[in-house]
Amino acid sequence: MNPVNSADRWSVYPPSVNLESEFDIDWIRSQFDFVNTGRIVTNNAASTQAPLPILHLTREVLRDYENVHRGQSQASQSTTMRFELAYDTIAAWINAPSRRNIVTYRNTTEAHNAVMYSLMTEFRDGDNVVTTMLEHNSNYVPWYALTEEILPRFGRRVERRLARFDPVTGALDLHHLTSLVDERTKLVCCTGASNFLGTKPPLDIVRAIADASGYVQPTGERRSLMLVDAAQLVPSTYTDVQALDVDYLSFSFHKMLAPFGVGVLYGKEHLLDHSLPFLFGGDMIAEGQVSPDLVEYNELPWKYAAGTPNIVGVVQSAQTLRLMIDLTADPGEASFFRSERPIPAHVVRRSMERIGRHTHGLTARALDRLSAVPGITIYGPPIGVVRSPLVAFNVEGWNPLDLATELDSRGVEARAGCHCATLAHHSLGLDPPASCRLSFALYNSTDDVDRACAAVLDATGRDGGSVSRSLRL
Ligand SMILES: Cc1ncc(COP(=O)(O)O)c(C=O)c1O
């Protein structure tokens, strides 16, 4: 079977763009302090806001805490338990087999660099790494650095190949991807959802393409490895790493209601076992196993936890996942926040499906409203086709950075720039390489969408509103 032939499987939005939320949005919003400031937060693809229960929990964690794996005190023991249980929660969230598959870093970018450094010694002369023009720079620049700057210094030549996307729909060109992957492709890197176009490449087909390469890995496997940048996927979609059969998958908690500072790398256990760590030092060493001639590494996942980790951040992040279940549950259902209760996969799935339907409804509404703005170009999949919950656009005659500033003066927090999707902006020929973007999260209401879209109309003067001519190009 040619894996590409079954590519056209776009699912569609529910017919109505006035989708009513299936949970109590007012109650959800009451759990967030920022709502009281009147901010219309529509830059959630960059970072989300933290809920009050997490801020309260943080005070408690800070009061009782100690370092992990490094003390005999009650405080150290209980912090260690909290920290380790957090790994179990994170593993459950993406249906990883266990905490042994979970590595925590500062963010998604660091997770990609960790994969790059871990695999660096394995690349053979003449190999290639394939990625796409849809990527965030964090899933391109490490591969640029590896192939252009690092490996050449060791006398190794490894090619970097980039798959195109359709400039109209934003869909990844699977035929082109197929043509780039061959028996020397060690790794295929692909976004799970574009942070500019909103496109969600069909990961099962990308997996099939990587499988068909026949590349012989040092572990004996005969296929290309697959890394999925899920920074925009995990926050809005139920993601099952075993069903996707990905080798590596990354995401950041600051895009899913937790405070800044923690990103995740999921890796298959045999790969994490086999690879060299990215960072070396304390806690990644087996207890007492250091001598002048031999160092033995700790068991997974601590082999990848060199130095004191972001203990509070990891606990906050895992508890935020638990809270997300409670926020989207039916009234009277069992609570997961602050508990140690194992999280069944179907509970995560239901919570994420509810969040997904809510944010897709908001996105469909924004697409509908914005398409009425004269001179607007909306990038990515057409209305009716599933996209991640964001809309990037330009309005004729407007520099997007000026437009975002105008929106901010109307209380709407948009983002303009290239969103680190620089390759895609260049590939669409945008000059400047920038767009204005609205992106939505669990706590956004239809009112937020309407006010944001009304602000675009008003700012661009198409609604009889005031126009700052000096801002026009
Ligand atoms: C698709 C995608 N990948 C990677 C990143 C980088 O995430 P971080 O800043 O947490 O490293 C982002 C952030 O916007 C993103 O949208």
Ligand as a Chemical Component Dictionary entry (heavy atoms), coordinates in Angstrom:
data_LIG
# 
_chem_comp.id                   LIG 
_chem_comp.type                 NON-POLYMER 
_chem_comp.pdbx_formal_charge   0 
_chem_comp.three_letter_code    LIG 
# 
loop_
_chem_comp_atom.comp_id 
_chem_comp_atom.atom_id 
_chem_comp_atom.alt_atom_id 
_chem_comp_atom.type_symbol 
_chem_comp_atom.charge 
_chem_comp_atom.model_Cartn_x 
_chem_comp_atom.model_Cartn_y 
_chem_comp_atom.model_Cartn_z 
_chem_comp_atom.pdbx_ordinal 
LIG C1 C1 C 0 5.099  23.718 17.483 1  
LIG C2 C2 C 0 6.042  24.256 18.515 2  
LIG N1 N1 N 0 7.182  23.609 18.755 3  
LIG C3 C3 C 0 8.058  24.024 19.669 4  
LIG C4 C4 C 0 7.830  25.160 20.408 5  
LIG C5 C5 C 0 8.857  25.599 21.388 6  
LIG O1 O1 O 0 8.357  25.473 22.663 7  
LIG P1 P1 P 0 9.231  25.958 23.899 8  
LIG O2 O2 O 0 9.326  27.439 23.790 9  
LIG O3 O3 O 0 8.464  25.517 25.088 10 
LIG O4 O4 O 0 10.559 25.303 23.769 11 
LIG C6 C6 C 0 6.658  25.873 20.197 12 
LIG C7 C7 C 0 6.388  27.129 20.934 13 
LIG O5 O5 O 0 5.662  27.976 20.492 14 
LIG C8 C8 C 0 5.736  25.409 19.232 15 
LIG O6 O6 O 0 4.593  26.053 18.982 16 
# 
loop_
_chem_comp_bond.comp_id 
_chem_comp_bond.atom_id_1 
_chem_comp_bond.atom_id_2 
_chem_comp_bond.value_order 
_chem_comp_bond.pdbx_ordinal 
LIG C1 C2 SING 1  
LIG C2 N1 SING 2  
LIG C2 C8 DOUB 3  
LIG N1 C3 DOUB 4  
LIG C3 C4 SING 5  
LIG C4 C5 SING 6  
LIG C4 C6 DOUB 7  
LIG C5 O1 SING 8  
LIG O1 P1 SING 9  
LIG P1 O2 DOUB 10 
LIG P1 O3 SING 11 
LIG P1 O4 SING 12 
LIG C6 C7 SING 13 
LIG C6 C8 SING 14 
LIG C7 O5 DOUB 15 
LIG C8 O6 SING 16 
# 
